[in-house]
């Protein structure tokens, strides 16, 4: 079963989530702060991090940013603040999902399953294993390995959400796609995500793909329509 790491400085919450997630078949490690978190990541193969924002020494935003600069491990952020700004910041720094406290444990479980399902690469179905490398401009997207490489073969790190959104674009090139369609393609029709999450992920992709993110040539905004992936896409 997947290995989860729960990072929170509230021992009662750590005990509660550990027991609940273990009951549903997950292996769970815990950390009370950033030092413990990175020590665990160094010695254990963690599949997903559940990260509280309000920690004593270093907040979850900073920890997520540090983690995302070196790893694609998916992150679900937890916050006691029902604040749209926190949601946007969490997505901008690379979190894959965001949940506000207090939350139903079953909702957290559903989101854990959804994120792991989107980012898994070890148990891909046969038809996905056969999907080719997709090329656009000087970029190469290896669907099986979930890797994006630039012209010089350097690896560009993508969060799980960024990968799924880019895949939705390259599989539907030169078509105007609404935010709702992109949400369905990237996360499934049952995913109840924050409305601006697609815009945030598009902005992050533009900064990684475009020469001038403010005047994008690859992912274009279509007024009153959504977005269009303007590059031609070929199979390697």
BADRENTI-695302 format. One record per residue: residue in three letters; x, y, z of N, C-alpha, C, O in turn. Coordinates in steps of 0.001 Angstrom, whole numbers, plus 500000, padded with zeros to 6 digits. Layout:
ALA|X|Y|Z|X|Y|Z|X|Y|Z|X|Y|Z
...
//
This chain:
UNK|500838|498801|500000|500000|500000|500000|500871|501245|500000|502024|501184|500424
UNK|500343|502380|499531|501122|503621|499500|501576|504047|500889|500913|503781|501891
UNK|502725|504716|500918|503274|505251|502155|502928|506735|502244|503274|507515|501358
UNK|502241|507118|503323|501836|508505|503522|502669|509117|504652|503034|508436|505610
UNK|502960|510402|504522|503637|511146|505580|502718|512284|506018|502375|513149|505213
UNK|502318|512286|507284|501462|513335|507834|502332|514271|508657|503020|513842|509583
UNK|502298|515567|508310|503126|516566|508994|502202|517538|509725|501467|518301|509099
UNK|502249|517500|511066|501405|518370|511884|502034|518442|513267|502579|517449|513749
UNK|501967|519599|513910|502559|519717|515240|501531|519487|516359|501821|519706|517535
UNK|500326|519042|515972|499297|518685|516943|499282|517163|517084|498847|516459|516173
UNK|499753|516661|518214|499873|515211|518396|498526|514508|518308|498442|513382|517818
UNK|497465|515170|518783|496146|514541|518717|495718|514319|517268|495152|513277|516937
UNK|495990|515302|516406|495644|515155|514993|496498|514069|514347|495999|513280|513545
UNK|497796|514028|514697|498665|512979|514158|498140|511598|514534|498077|510701|513693
UNK|497764|511432|515801|497258|510130|516250|495942|509789|515555|495720|508647|515151
UNK|495069|510794|515419|493760|510572|514801|493907|510157|513341|493323|509162|512913
UNK|494692|510924|512574|494848|510625|511155|495623|509331|510932|495325|508577|510007
UNK|496618|509075|511780|497378|507836|511638|496470|506629|511791|496495|505712|510969
UNK|495666|506635|512852|494765|505507|513073|493755|505343|511956|493488|504227|511513
UNK|493189|506461|511497|492172|506403|510447|492757|505896|509127|492177|505020|508484
UNK|493907|506446|508725|494497|506061|507438|495039|504637|507477|494950|503914|506484
UNK|495600|504226|508618|496052|502846|508741|494872|501886|508677|494981|500798|508113
UNK|493760|502285|509249|492552|501455|509198|492118|501201|507764|491531|500163|507458
UNK|492414|502168|506875|492029|502023|505471|493182|501510|504606|493157|501644|503383
UNK|494176|500930|505244|495183|500178|504506|496441|500914|504134|497257|500366|503392
UNK|496648|502140|504613|497841|502893|504243|498928|502743|505305|498643|502589|506492
UNK|500159|502789|504857|501288|502896|505765|501488|504373|506078|501548|505197|505166
UNK|501592|504712|507352|501618|506122|507746|502857|506423|508590|503121|505744|509581
UNK|503612|507445|508188|504680|508011|509002|504244|509404|509429|503396|510019|508782
UNK|504819|509898|510509|504420|511217|511009|505647|512081|511258|506745|511580|511503
UNK|505435|513392|511190|506480|514366|511491|505818|515571|512122|504712|515952|511737
UNK|506499|516181|513103|505931|517331|513794|506458|518658|513271|506084|519718|513772
UNK|507331|518604|512258|507872|519831|511691|508752|519521|510499|508877|518373|510074
UNK|509369|520590|509959|510145|520439|508741|511351|519538|508883|511642|518755|507978
UNK|512067|519629|510005|513260|518806|510184|512905|517328|510160|513560|516536|509483
UNK|511861|516958|510904|511415|515567|510909|510899|515155|509532|511118|514026|509093
UNK|510225|516062|508865|509659|515765|507553|510753|515399|506555|510666|514363|505896
UNK|511774|516232|506439|512817|515965|505455|513689|514785|505860|514218|514083|504998
UNK|513846|514557|507167|514585|513374|507616|513846|512103|507204|514466|511126|506783
UNK|512519|512122|507326|511715|510961|506922|511780|510761|505416|511902|509630|504946
UNK|511700|511844|504659|511742|511742|503197|513075|511187|502708|513131|510535|501666
UNK|514137|511438|503447|515450|510943|503053|515591|509438|503236|516334|508784|502504
UNK|514878|508894|504212|515090|507478|504532|513896|506582|504196|513997|505360|504306
UNK|512780|507164|503793|511608|506365|503450|511074|506761|502078|511192|507915|501665
UNK|510488|505799|501380|509872|506054|500073|508438|506512|500301|507530|505692|500432
UNK|508243|507811|500347|506923|508383|500637|506195|508657|499324|506766|509216|498387
UNK|504929|508256|499270|504124|508439|498055|503295|509713|498088|502929|510233|497033
UNK|502991|510228|499273|502172|511438|499377|502386|512073|500751|502494|511379|501762
UNK|502447|513412|500766|502613|514151|502015|501323|514914|502324|500799|515634|501474
UNK|500821|514749|503545|499691|515532|504043|500289|516570|504983|500776|516230|506061
UNK|500251|517840|504572|501060|518875|505214|500191|519995|505784|499463|520667|505053
UNK|500279|520185|507105|499563|521289|507744|500289|522605|507464|501519|522638|507420
UNK|499547|523667|507279|500161|524967|506986|500703|525630|508248|501806|526175|508246
UNK|499924|525581|509320|500285|526342|510522|501141|525490|511463|500634|524862|512393
UNK|502448|525486|511199|503408|524784|512037|504220|525800|512833|504298|526970|512457
UNK|504818|525357|513923|505466|526292|514841|506717|526954|514263|506821|528181|514271
UNK|507659|526166|513766|508956|526718|513367|508999|527198|511923|509508|528284|511645
UNK|508472|526404|511007|508472|526771|509584|507120|526389|509002|506699|525238|509114
UNK|506443|527339|508386|505077|527058|507943|505052|526101|506752|506050|525889|506062
UNK|503865|525535|506547|503698|524543|505495|503945|525077|504101|504398|524331|503232
UNK|503659|526356|503861|503932|526947|502544|505429|526842|502216|505813|526416|501127
UNK|506250|527239|503176|507698|527203|502972|508191|525776|502777|509040|525519|501924
UNK|507662|524851|503565|508077|523451|503441|507659|522871|502092|508418|522131|501465
UNK|506460|523208|501656|505994|522721|500354|506866|523269|499232|507207|522550|498293
UNK|507219|524530|499334|508056|525149|498313|509424|524485|498254|509944|524224|497169
UNK|510010|524210|499420|511305|523533|499465|511210|522131|498893|512085|521692|498146
UNK|510145|521434|499248|509956|520074|498736|509758|520079|497233|510334|519253|496524
UNK|508940|521012|496741|508636|521032|495318|509854|521399|494469|509921|521012|493303
UNK|510816|522136|495027|512010|522500|494271|512900|521303|493989|513776|521368|493126
UNK|512682|520210|494711|513566|519053|494546|512827|517751|494280|513466|516731|494024
UNK|511495|517756|494335|510770|516490|494251|509375|516698|493684|508799|517781|493786
UNK|508840|515629|493079|507474|515644|492567|506495|514932|493491|505352|514688|493104
UNK|506926|514594|494713|506024|513914|495642|504759|514749|495823|504854|515932|496150
UNK|503586|514169|495622|502350|514952|495745|502103|515412|497169|502483|514739|498127
UNK|501458|516570|497297|501215|517193|498593|499745|517602|498696|499207|518241|497791
UNK|499107|517233|499791|497797|517768|500153|498014|518680|501348|498545|518246|502371
UNK|497610|519938|501233|497810|520894|502309|496551|521002|503167|495431|520966|502658
UNK|496757|521133|504474|495669|521304|505419|495782|522677|506062|496883|523128|506377
UNK|494649|523347|506258|494684|524672|506869|493447|524908|507707|492346|524499|507340
UNK|493637|525575|508843|492505|525967|509674|491862|527246|509165|490834|527671|509693
UNK|492452|527872|508139|491959|529134|507605|491166|528883|506326|491716|528395|505339
UNK|489882|529213|506339|489050|529081|505143|489236|530337|504292|488318|531141|504132
UNK|490423|530482|503761|490819|531720|503098|491194|531428|501653|492057|530588|501395
UNK|490548|532121|500696|490836|531888|499290|492308|532169|498975|492910|531493|498141
UNK|492884|533176|499653|494289|533509|499389|495188|532339|499730|496108|532031|498973
UNK|494942|531674|500860|495741|530513|501230|495608|529404|500193|496586|528733|499862
UNK|494395|529215|499684|494198|528187|498660|495034|528491|497423|495699|527607|496882
UNK|494996|529728|496983|495730|530123|495783|497229|529971|496000|497941|529442|495146
UNK|497708|530447|497169|499140|530332|497459|499563|528875|497475|500609|528524|496928
UNK|498758|528022|498099|499088|526606|498144|499217|525995|496758|500141|525225|496495
UNK|498292|526340|495875|498353|525823|494504|499531|526411|493742|500180|525715|492961
UNK|499804|527680|493964|500889|528343|493241|502247|527749|493579|503131|527704|492723
UNK|502424|527297|494804|503725|526739|495175|503810|525250|494894|504822|524617|495193
UNK|502753|524686|494321|502861|523315|493825|502090|522260|494575|502266|521074|494296
UNK|501230|522637|495528|500406|521632|496200|499430|521018|495197|498995|521674|494250
UNK|499097|519754|495424|498187|519059|494513|496734|519180|494938|495828|519039|494117
UNK|496512|519438|496214|495148|519631|496695|495211|520386|498018|496283|520551|498600
UNK|494047|520844|498486|493975|521730|499650|492679|521415|500379|491616|521311|499767
UNK|492782|521264|501697|491608|520917|502484|491570|521789|503737|492583|521962|504414
UNK|490392|522337|504038|490241|523241|505169|489758|522490|506402|488836|521678|506330
UNK|490399|522776|507540|489962|522216|508817|488772|523020|509352|488687|524222|509099
UNK|487861|522392|510078|487772|520947|510300|487222|520250|509058|486421|520826|508322
UNK|487646|519029|508830|487205|518305|507645|486732|516913|508038|487116|516376|509077
UNK|485906|516354|507201|485462|514980|507381|486617|514065|506973|487184|514224|505892
UNK|486960|513123|507821|488071|512226|507506|487833|511463|506206|488777|511131|505489
UNK|486585|511193|505915|486270|510480|504677|486585|511333|503451|486962|510810|502402
UNK|486426|512665|503593|486785|513542|502481|488295|513531|502276|488758|513484|501136
UNK|489072|513572|503358|490525|513475|503229|490908|512164|502559|491764|512144|501674
UNK|490281|511077|502973|490571|509778|502363|490281|509796|500866|491063|509279|500068
UNK|489141|510401|500488|488790|510477|499068|489814|511293|498291|490158|510944|497162
UNK|490301|512374|498885|491286|513212|498196|492634|512516|498104|493331|512642|497097
UNK|493008|511780|499149|494244|510989|499089|494168|510000|497938|495109|509876|497154
UNK|493050|509298|497838|492881|508317|496769|492931|508995|495400|493546|508474|494469
UNK|492279|510164|495277|492231|510855|493991|493610|511333|493566|493988|511182|492405
UNK|494364|511909|494498|495702|512400|494152|496620|511244|493787|497348|511324|492797
UNK|496597|510179|494563|497441|509030|494256|497062|508407|492918|497923|507939|492173
UNK|495767|508407|492623|495319|507848|491350|495836|508688|490184|496189|508150|489134
UNK|495880|510011|490371|496345|510881|489290|497847|510774|489058|498316|510899|487927
UNK|498590|510545|490117|500046|510628|489973|500745|509276|489941|501958|509210|489744
UNK|500008|508220|490128|500675|506926|490192|501395|506630|488879|500898|506956|487801
UNK|502564|506011|488980|503285|505603|487780|503788|504177|487884|504377|503650|486940
UNK|503557|503555|489024|504032|502182|489188|502961|501157|488856|503277|499999|488586
UNK|501692|501569|488874|500610|500623|488632|499712|501119|487510|498488|501010|487580
UNK|500340|501667|486471|499560|502187|485348|498872|501048|484605|499440|499963|484482
UNK|497654|501278|484108|496997|500264|483291|497749|500056|481986|498532|500905|481561
UNK|497501|498928|481367|498238|498547|480169|498129|499586|479072|499126|499896|478420
UNK|496933|500137|478851|496774|501087|477758|497580|502359|478005|498045|502982|477051
UNK|497758|502761|479278|498539|503961|479542|500021|503681|479362|500773|504558|478938
UNK|500457|502434|479689|501854|502077|479519|502274|502196|478064|503443|502437|477765
UNK|501303|502024|477151|501616|502055|475729|501559|503455|475142|501835|503630|473955
UNK|501213|504442|475928|501087|505790|475383|502460|506331|475025|503425|506100|475754
UNK|502560|507043|473921|503873|507464|473421|504389|508712|474122|503716|509324|474952
UNK|505607|509056|473750|506139|510357|474120|505496|511388|473202|505467|511199|471986
UNK|504984|512469|473764|504310|513511|473000|505222|514721|472888|505768|515194|473886
UNK|505384|515221|471665|506316|516317|471413|505561|517552|470934|504637|517462|470126
UNK|505974|518702|471449|505429|519980|470973|506541|521009|471069|507178|521164|472111
UNK|506768|521718|469948|507890|522649|469909|509174|521906|470211|509468|520894|469574
UNK|509939|522388|471165|511182|521712|471556|511000|520854|472794|511979|520380|473371
UNK|509756|520650|473209|509469|519918|474437|509077|518479|474162|508511|518167|473114
UNK|509386|517593|475124|509013|516178|475056|508347|515784|476375|508925|515949|477450
UNK|507126|515261|476276|506386|514816|477454|506278|513297|477416|505573|512741|476574
UNK|506971|512636|478321|506923|511178|478428|505786|510821|479377|505889|511006|480589
UNK|504711|510309|478811|503507|510056|479606|503733|508932|480608|503288|509022|481752
UNK|504418|507880|480188|504630|506741|481069|505495|507116|482262|505187|506747|483396
UNK|506558|507836|482017|507466|508238|483100|507024|509523|483798|507580|509911|484825
UNK|506022|510168|483224|505515|511436|483783|506630|512466|483844|506814|513138|484860
UNK|507375|512587|482744|508523|513482|482686|508375|514483|481543|507962|514128|480439
UNK|508715|515730|481823|508771|516780|480808|510226|517177|480637|510904|517509|481609
UNK|510713|517141|479379|512103|517490|479116|512182|518605|478076|511427|518640|477105
UNK|513122|519509|478319|513364|520618|477406|514255|520162|476262|514650|518998|476200
UNK|514571|521084|475354|515370|520746|474175|516742|520202|474546|517285|519356|473837
UNK|517305|520680|475648|518633|520216|476075|518563|518968|476939|519558|518572|477546
UNK|517370|518337|476995|517122|517103|477743|517067|517311|479255|516994|516339|480007
UNK|517100|518552|479706|516971|518801|481142|515543|518493|481581|514585|518737|480847
UNK|515422|517956|482781|514127|517569|483325|513469|518761|484012|514085|519432|484840
UNK|512208|519016|483659|511438|520097|484277|510466|519472|485261|509613|518675|484872
UNK|510589|519829|486531|509725|519256|487559|508299|519766|487430|508060|520965|487291
UNK|507352|518826|487479|505931|519156|487440|505246|518544|488651|505525|517404|489024
UNK|504350|519306|489260|503502|518714|490295|502502|517779|489618|502347|517795|488397
UNK|501824|516963|490430|500838|516052|489854|499757|516790|489091|499360|516365|488006
UNK|499274|517901|489652|498234|518676|488984|498718|519300|487693|497982|519342|486707
UNK|499960|519789|487691|500523|520389|486477|500669|519350|485377|500377|519630|484215
UNK|501119|518150|485737|501263|517097|484736|499914|516741|484118|499794|516649|482896
UNK|498905|516542|484956|497592|516151|484439|497008|517231|483537|496380|516920|482526
UNK|497207|518488|483891|496686|519577|483075|497432|519659|481753|496811|519827|480703
UNK|498757|519541|481790|499531|519569|480545|499139|518400|479647|499029|518562|478432
UNK|498931|517233|480233|498512|516077|479449|497151|516339|478791|496934|515969|477637
UNK|496250|516970|479519|494941|517310|478937|495110|518239|477742|494420|518089|476733
UNK|496023|519196|477853|496273|520121|476745|496861|519391|475535|496357|519548|474423
UNK|497913|518601|475729|498599|517990|474577|497751|516905|473925|497971|516563|472763
UNK|496787|516363|474659|495883|515379|474059|494709|516031|473343|493942|515355|472657
UNK|494566|517356|473503|493497|518105|472825|494076|519403|472256|493612|520489|472604
UNK|495087|519300|471383|495739|520518|470882|494846|521306|469935|493981|520760|469251
UNK|495094|522627|469924|494418|523536|469003|492904|523467|469104|492186|523640|468119
UNK|492433|523210|470323|491003|523254|470617|490780|524201|471777|491566|524229|472724
UNK|489704|524983|471705|489359|525843|472826|488709|524980|473898|487698|524324|473649
UNK|489290|524984|475080|488787|524181|476183|488379|525097|477327|489156|525948|477760
UNK|487163|524920|477812|486701|525713|478950|487382|525224|480221|487978|524147|480237
UNK|487294|526006|481272|487856|525582|482556|487188|524305|483035|487849|523436|483603
UNK|485875|524180|482812|485157|522981|483239|485655|521753|482478|485822|520686|483068
UNK|485897|521899|481155|486414|520779|480380|487808|520377|480850|488115|519192|480975
UNK|488645|521373|481106|489995|521078|481582|489949|520377|482928|490730|519458|483179
UNK|489040|520803|483796|488901|520150|485090|488489|518699|484918|489005|517815|485603
UNK|487555|518453|483999|487107|517084|483755|488228|516229|483183|488447|515104|483632
UNK|488946|516769|482180|490031|516020|481559|491145|515715|482560|491673|514604|482595
UNK|491497|516715|483374|492656|516582|484243|492354|515874|485552|493219|515188|486097
UNK|491126|516031|486070|490868|515530|487416|489609|514682|487540|489327|514134|488606
UNK|488852|514574|486448|487642|513776|486518|486435|514625|486850|486560|515612|487575
UNK|485264|514265|486336|484065|515089|486503|483560|515188|487933|482775|516085|488240
UNK|483991|514285|488825|483495|514316|490202|484377|515126|491131|484073|515250|492317
UNK|485464|515679|490615|486407|516394|491473|485875|517790|491787|485651|518603|490890
UNK|485680|518048|493068|485177|519360|493490|486351|520248|493862|486713|520345|495035
UNK|486936|520884|492890|488123|521699|493126|487754|523174|493229|486676|523600|492813
UNK|488667|523924|493784|488482|525373|493879|488475|525969|492478|489280|525575|491635
UNK|487573|526915|492219|487334|527421|490875|488592|527947|490183|488753|527765|488976
UNK|489487|528600|490938|490650|529207|490307|491818|528257|490149|492880|528667|489679
UNK|491654|526991|490529|492789|526087|490488|493327|525909|489076|494540|525813|488895
UNK|492458|525862|488072|492918|525715|486692|493732|526938|486274|494782|526794|485647
UNK|493264|528136|486613|494003|529347|486257|495387|529366|486905|496371|529764|486281
UNK|495447|528934|488152|496739|528904|488846|497687|527905|488181|498861|528208|487967
UNK|497176|526711|487854|498022|525700|487227|498461|526145|485830|499596|525886|485430
UNK|497576|526811|485087|497953|527336|483774|499089|528345|483916|500049|528321|483146
UNK|498975|529223|484899|500027|530217|485125|501355|529543|485435|502399|529972|484942
UNK|501326|528491|486248|502565|527785|486587|503155|527105|485359|504371|527127|485164
UNK|502309|526504|484532|502803|525858|483317|503417|526877|482366|504456|526620|481758
UNK|502780|528020|482242|503316|529056|481359|504722|529484|481788|505593|529693|480943
UNK|504938|529612|483076|506260|530021|483552|507311|528952|483285|508505|529249|483254
UNK|506878|527719|483094|507828|526643|482808|508009|526406|481311|509056|525921|480882
UNK|506996|526744|480516|507027|526422|479086|507322|527617|478187|507970|527468|477151
UNK|506859|528781|478570|506866|529932|477668|508147|530757|477790|508700|530894|478881
UNK|508616|531306|476663|509728|532261|476699|509304|533540|477408|510082|534141|478150
UNK|508054|533950|477171|507503|535147|477811|506125|534779|478360|505136|534844|477630
UNK|506046|534392|479641|504769|533955|480209|503662|534998|480124|502482|534647|480121
UNK|504028|536276|480055|503009|537320|479977|502423|537449|478569|501341|538008|478393
UNK|503128|536939|477587|502640|536913|476205|502775|535481|475674|503613|535213|474813
UNK|501969|534588|476176|502150|533162|475871|501846|532803|474424|500909|533324|473820
UNK|502650|531910|473888|502444|531407|472535|501966|529961|472535|501396|529504|471545
UNK|502188|529238|473620|501831|527819|473675|500436|527640|474269|499570|527026|473647
UNK|500220|528170|475461|498906|528084|476100|498272|529470|476051|498633|530359|476823
UNK|497338|529637|475150|496741|530948|474924|495386|531068|475621|494627|530104|475714
UNK|495109|532261|476102|493805|532541|476699|492820|532929|475603|493118|533766|474750
UNK|491659|532318|475638|490597|532635|474675|489508|533362|475441|488862|532781|476313
UNK|489306|534615|475122|488357|535434|475871|486966|534819|475860|486435|534453|474811
UNK|486394|534716|477043|485061|534138|477248|484978|532677|476810|483887|532127|476662
UNK|486147|532050|476603|486121|530659|476168|486907|529731|477062|486444|528634|477376
UNK|488087|530150|477479|488942|529290|478275|490376|529389|477810|490962|530471|477796
UNK|490942|528247|477425|492326|528209|476977|492455|527320|475738|491628|526443|475490
UNK|493519|527574|474968|493820|526738|473811|495299|526432|473787|496126|527331|473942
UNK|495642|525159|473592|497029|524750|473419|497360|524926|471958|496894|524155|471120
UNK|498173|525948|471632|498349|526371|470242|499390|525588|469478|499409|525651|468249
UNK|500261|524848|470155|501332|524126|469463|500804|522843|468825|499866|522215|469316
UNK|501438|522479|467717|501154|521172|467132|501791|520087|468013|502861|520293|468584
UNK|501139|518961|468113|501621|517855|468953|501849|516630|468075|500985|516257|467281
UNK|503010|516011|468221|503325|514792|467474|503730|513697|468436|504074|513963|469588
UNK|503688|512466|467960|504115|511318|468752|505538|510920|468370|505861|510786|467189
UNK|506374|510736|469371|507764|510351|469102|507831|508887|468686|508915|508370|468416
//
